[in-house]
Amino acid sequence: MKAALYDRHGGVEELYLGEVPTPEPASGEALIRIRACALNGFDPMMLGGTTGLRVPLPMTPCGDAAGEIAALGPETEAVGWEVGERVMIDPLLEGRGMLGEKAPGAASEYLSIPLGNLVRMPANVSFEQAAALPVAYGTALRMIEDRARVEPDETVLVLGATGGVGSCCVQLCKRIGARVIATGGSTRKRELLRALGADHALPSRSVELVRQVREIAGRPRYHDPDAGGVDVVINYIGGSTWAACLKVLRYQGRMVTCGATAGYDPPTDIRYIWSFEQSIIGSDGWSGEGLIRLLDMVAAGELDPVIHAVRPIGRIREAMRELMAREVFGKSILTP
């Protein structure tokens, strides 16, 4: 079968389309014919070898995928799954790690997956939509609903809102009834954020971020929950944005993080955390129940995953280069 591969760490020039043996599903597994897969922010880091993880080489990128059951492993015919069923894949394999990190990813024609990692797809959800969901949208859903617990009429600041996680955060917050301030790196991306529902769109790299957010949401006041400031900050950027966000968070506001793309050890200002009684909340990954909820939202027309482009896996260099250059708005989809 064909698969996108890299044999060593480096830039996009290390990616190529090669031939590998079609996997055979073991007992308790299904062979999935991949119909669509998606790149995530960790794929360039895995390719570049910058994560510190030991990556088994050769590696195939892409953790997210959807497809059809092509075959079942031995002694798995009577567990409720049938050949031909449409499924989305939960990319975290118990005991084996993440697809595209420790286990071969989904940018291939076929993939063997444990039955416990399969999620049935509603008939009116496309393979491309389903492939956009697990890592980014699953992470966003858990941050918004389970960890930050965003409520109607709250004001939420979403940093780096133009990627998969961020664009979903904007959609979910608006679905709840919150007011959204989002940041984007270009005029075009900010226009797209407004079209997605953001009430305000600010430049990502602005040194005036604190002033601009305070102009919109007001200035936080010590021990005054009714004064200005944003109720929630979604910050998986880190770096120089960390301390700035503490200055726009209202009294007893909360900041939730699921990553640190611009640096994991930023300068901070603990005075704001104690004096304004702010909550710093971590959020790691997604839940299986959340993936089912996302599919149901898409099927009901309540959520439409933002898809930047759909390309064949043979053009993975182009897709990866675009992702590394921060030119992607939403999710970049590949099809075998």
N, C-alpha and C positions, 0 to 999 in steps of 0.2 A: 504494500500500500504506500501511498505518498504521505509524507509528513514534512512540516517545516522543522529544521534542525539547526543547532549550532554545536560545534565540537570543542570550542574554546571560547573564553570570555573576550569581549571586545565590543566593537561597534556593529552597526547594521550589516557591514560587509561580511560578518561571520555567519549570517543567516543564509540558508539555502534550502531548496526543496529536494528531498531525497527519497529513496526507496528503503523501507524497513519492513520486517515481517509483520503480517497482520496478527495482532494478539489473539490468543485463545482464552476465552473466559474460563476461570476456575469455578469450582462449586460455590454457589452463592453469588456469582457474578453474572453480568450480562455484557455482551458485545454490543456496543452502541455505534451505529452508523452516524457519524457527526454531520449535521446539516449546517450548523453555524457555531462559531466560537468567537470569543472576544478578548482583546488585549486589556490589561490592567496596568496601573501605575508601577506595579512591582516587576513587570516583564522587562523593561529597560534596565532595571537594577540587577536582575538575575543575569541578563545577557552581559552586562558590564562587569559582573563579579564584585559588586560594591556592597553587598549585604552582609558579608561575613559568613554566610551559609555555605556549606559544602554541597555543591550542585553535582549530581551524577551526570557525567557527559557521555555521549551526546544527549542534549536536552531538547525537548519540544516545548515551545512557549504556549501560553493561554490556559488560564484556569477555568474560565467560564465556557459552557457549551450546552447545546441542545441537539437532540437527534431522535433516532428511532432504534428500538431494540431489534438488532439483526439476528441475534442468537442468544440462547441461555446456556450457562455452564451445566455440567453434568449434575443430575439430581436437584435441579432447581426449577423443573417444569411445573411443580404443584404449589408454588408460593404466591400465586395471584398475578404474576406478570405474564404477558404474552408477546410473542414476536410481532413486531409492527407497531407497538405502542409508542406514542410520542412522549418524550421525557426531557426534562431539564436535569442537569447534573449539579449536585452539591459538591464543590471542588475540594473539600477537606476530607481526606481519606483517613480513617482511624488507624493509627499505628504506622502510617506511610507518609503523612505530610500532605502538603498542598500540591494539586496539579500544577505543573509548570515551575515548581520549586524543588521538591524532593521526588516527585513522581512525574513521568512524562505528561506533558500538557495535551491540550485538545486540538491543536492546529494540525490535524491529521484526518485521514478518512475514517478510521475506526479507533475505538478505545474500549478497553475492558474495565468495567466499573462495578464495585459491590452494589448489590440491590438496595442496600440501605442508603445509598447516595443518589438514588433516582427519585425524581419528583414528577408525578403525572402532570401533563400540560392540558389545560382546557383547549377545546377544539378551535376556538377563535383567537388563540394566541400564536403568533408566528414563531418560527425557530429563531429568527433574528431578535425579536423582542425578548424571548426567554433567555437567549445567550447573553443579553445585556444585563441581566438581573443579579445573579448570585453574589459576587464579591462586592461590587459598588453599591447596588441598590439594597442588597441585604444588610450591608454595613450601615448605610444611611438610615434604613428603617429602624434598626436597633438603637442607633444614636438618638433619633428624633423621638421615638415612642417609648422605648424601654428605659433609656438612661437619662436623657435630658428632660423627657416628659413635657414636650412643648404643648402649650395650651392655646385655645383660641384667644385672639386679641393680644397675644404677647408679641414682642419685637425680637426678631432673631437676626443676628449677623452671621452670614455664611462666607467664610474666607475661601478663596480659590474655588469659586462656585461653578466653574465651567467644565470640570471633569465629570466622570461618572458619578462619584459620590456627591459632589457639590450640586450638580444639576438635579439629582434626586432629592437632596435636602431641600432645595428651593420648592420643588413640586410637592413634597410631603408637607412642608410647613404651610404652604398655601392651601393645601387640601384640608388641613386642620383649622385654618382660619387665622393664621398668624400674619403679622406684617414682616416682610423680608427685606433686609439690606444685604446685597450680595456684591462680591468683588470679582472683577474680570480683568484680564491682561490687555485687552485691546478694545477699541471702540466697537468693532463688529461683535465681539463676544459680549460686551455690555448690552448692546442692542438685543442680542439673542436672549440674554438673561431677563430683560424686561418683557420680551415676548413670551418667555416661559412663565412669567408671573411675578418676578421680583418687583417690589415697589420702588426700590432704589438700586442703582448699579454704580459702584465706585471703582476707580482704578486699583488694581491689585498692589502695585508697588508704590503707591502714594505715600510720601513721608507725612502727608497731612491727614492720614487716616483717622487719627483721634479727633481732630477738629471737624472733619467732614461727618463722622458718625454722630458727634455731639450736636452738630447743627440739625441733624435729622431727628435724633432721639432725645436730645437734651443732655444736660450735664448731670452725672450722678451726684447725689448728696449723702453725706455721712449720716447713717442711721435714719434715712428717710426713704422708705420703699415706694413712696408715691412721687418721688422726684424723677429726674431724667435717667437716661441710660438704657441699654438694651437688656432684655430679660435673659437671653441665651446667646452665647457665642459658640459657633461650630468652628473649631480651629484644629485642623490636622496639618497645618503648615509649620507651626513652631517658629524657630528662628527669631527674627526681629519683631515678628507680629505678636509674640507671646505677651510681653510686658505692655505693649500698646493696648491689647484687648482688655487687660485688667482695668485700664483707665476709662473704658467706655461701658463697663459692666455695672449695672445698677446695684444698689444695696441689696444683698442676699441674692444676687444674680448667679448664674451658673455657666461655666464654660466646659464643653465636652470635647474630647479629643480621641481620635482613632489612629493617629499617626503623626509624623513630623518630617514632612518632605523637605523643609528648608533648614533642618537642624534640630536634634533631640535634646540639646543642652543649652537652651537660650538664656540670656540674662532675664531676670524676673524682678518683681518688686513685691515682696511678701507683705509689705504694709497694706496694700490694697486688699489682699486676701483676708487678713484678720480684721482690719478696721471696717471694711464693707461686708464682712461675713460672707465672702464669696465661696462658692462650691466649685472645685475642680473635679471633673468626672471623666473617668476613663471608659472607653467602649472598645471591645475587641471582637471583631468578626460579626457573625450573623447567627440566626437560629433556623432550624428546619421549619418550624412553624412560620417564621417570617417569610421564608421563600414561598410557602404555600399562599400566604396572604398577598404577597406581591403578584403572583400569578392571577389570583382572584381579582385584584384591583385592575390589572391590565385587561382581563376578560370582561370586566364590568364597564370598561371605558373610564375608570377613575384615575388611571395612571398610564402615561404613554412614555416608555423609555426613550430618552434622547439618543438617537443613533447618528453619529457623525458621518460614517461612510460604510458601505458594504463592498468588500473586495474578495477575490479568490485568494487562497493561502499562498499561491505563488507570488503574490505581491506583498508579502509580509515585510520585506525591507522597507517598502514605501510607507506602509502603515506604522511600522516601528519608528522610522525616522520622523514622521509627522508627530507621533506621540512624544518623542524626546524633545522636539522643537516647540512643544506646548501649543500646537496648532489645532488640537482636537477639542471639539465641543461635544461633550457627551461620551458615547462609547464607539469604539472602532471595531467593526465586525468583520470576520473573515469566514469564507465558505469554502469547503473542499470541492 
